Amino acid sequence: MTEAREEDASVPVAERIEGMDEKPRRGRRPAQGEPVLNRAFRLLDVFSVDEPVLTLTEISERCGIPLSSTQRLSQQLLALGVLERLPDGGFSMGLRMLGYAACAPRGHGLRALAVPYLEILYRLTQQHAQLAVADGEKLTISERLTAPNAVPARFHIGDRLPLHHSASGLAMLAYSGEEAIDAYVSGPLDGEPGSTALTDGAELRAYLAEVRKAGRAWFSRSIPAPGESIAAPIFDHTGACIAALGVVGGLGTINIPVVEPALLSLARVLTRDVSRARITSAT
């Protein structure tokens, strides 16, 4: 048995997950017709920084997969090291995922370049200084430095959210090109209670034009506490916007006349570094 497990470990995780199923089936698809790999990621998506440990029942309820299927799939993920089982019976992300994350240039590589500039913003504002990367029609928070007395943040490192729900997302969306903007503003725009998220396509398009004129985006929300954010775009050597550098603070705590020019300057320098490192949206 030990030898079989060691042999399986040499096979890429994605290939092994694709072959998992409740019963052997032609085409390697579960009864519902959804690829098993999709199910695996749906299961993993329920974990968050706020809730890093979940019971099997909680996982099943949140990902919408029947309990019996969740149990079988979780056991396979445990065997692969993608999940870990805690002494109290709860499940958490496995350390193996940390290794995969370190291989992502736009995560680890871009983060390494950005940290010195995040430290400058952190010291200047004594709030949250963060880096977000473009992820389709959403963004992923890649890194954040937080002061002890900073306003509570609603989102955390690793969280994904729609582009129009944050200053960082708006900064990236504004420079994503006319075709991408047309597609985004034409689609459904969900609102966010207590925030300045725009749900009207024409209004959002007009604001994105303002962002391009100013070179930065602004956003505010009242949940979990009144706060505001400002962010500037980061470009790769092809001119594509791949990330955003930003500050998140309590409402009225960001000294815009001081922070804005510093942010724009740091974003330009980071763009230079990213261009030299050849980090792109395709990597």
BELURBEL-V354187 format. One line per field, one symbol per residue. phi: phi as a letter, one per 40 degrees, with the letter a starting at -180 (. if undefined). psi: psi as a letter, one per 40 degrees, with the letter a starting at -180 (. if undefined). burial: I if it has 9 or more other C-alpha atoms within 8 Angstrom, else O. A space follows every 50 residues. Layout:
phi = ???
psi = ???
burial = ???
//
This chain:
phi = .ccccccccccdddcccdccacacbcgfbcdcgcdccccccccccccacc bcbbcccccccccgbddcccccccccccccgcbbbcdcgcbacccdcccc ccccdcccccddccddccccccccbfbcbbbbbcagcbbbccaabbcdbc cdccbbdgcbadccbaccccccccbcgccccdccccccbccbdgbcccbb dcccccccccccccgabbaaabbcadaaababcbbcccgccbaababbac dgcccddccdccccccccccdccccccfcbccb
psi = ddddddddeehiddddddeiidihihefiideehidddddddddeeiidd gehiidddddddefhidddddddddddddeediihideeiiiiidddddd deehdecddddddddddddddddddfahhihiihgbeiihhdihhhidei ihidiiheiiiideeiddddddddfeidddddddeeihhiihhfifhheh ddddddddddddddeiiiiiieheihiiihiiihiaeeehheiihihhii heehgdddddddddddddddddddddefhiee.
burial = OOOOOOOOOOOOOOOIIIOIIOOOOOOIIIOOOIIIIOIIOIIOOIIIOO OIOIIIOOIIIOIOIOIOIIIIIIOIIIOIIIIIIOOOOIIIIIIOIOOO IIOIIIIIIIIOIIOOIIIOIIOOIIIIIIIIIIOOOIIIIIIIIIIOOI IOOOOOIIIOOIIIIIIIIIIIIIIIOOOOIOOOIOOOIOOOOOIIIIIO IOIIIOOIIOIIOOIIIIIIIIIOIIIIIIIIIIIIIOOIIIIIIIIIII IOOIOOOOIIOIIIOIIIOIIOIIIOOOIIIOO
//
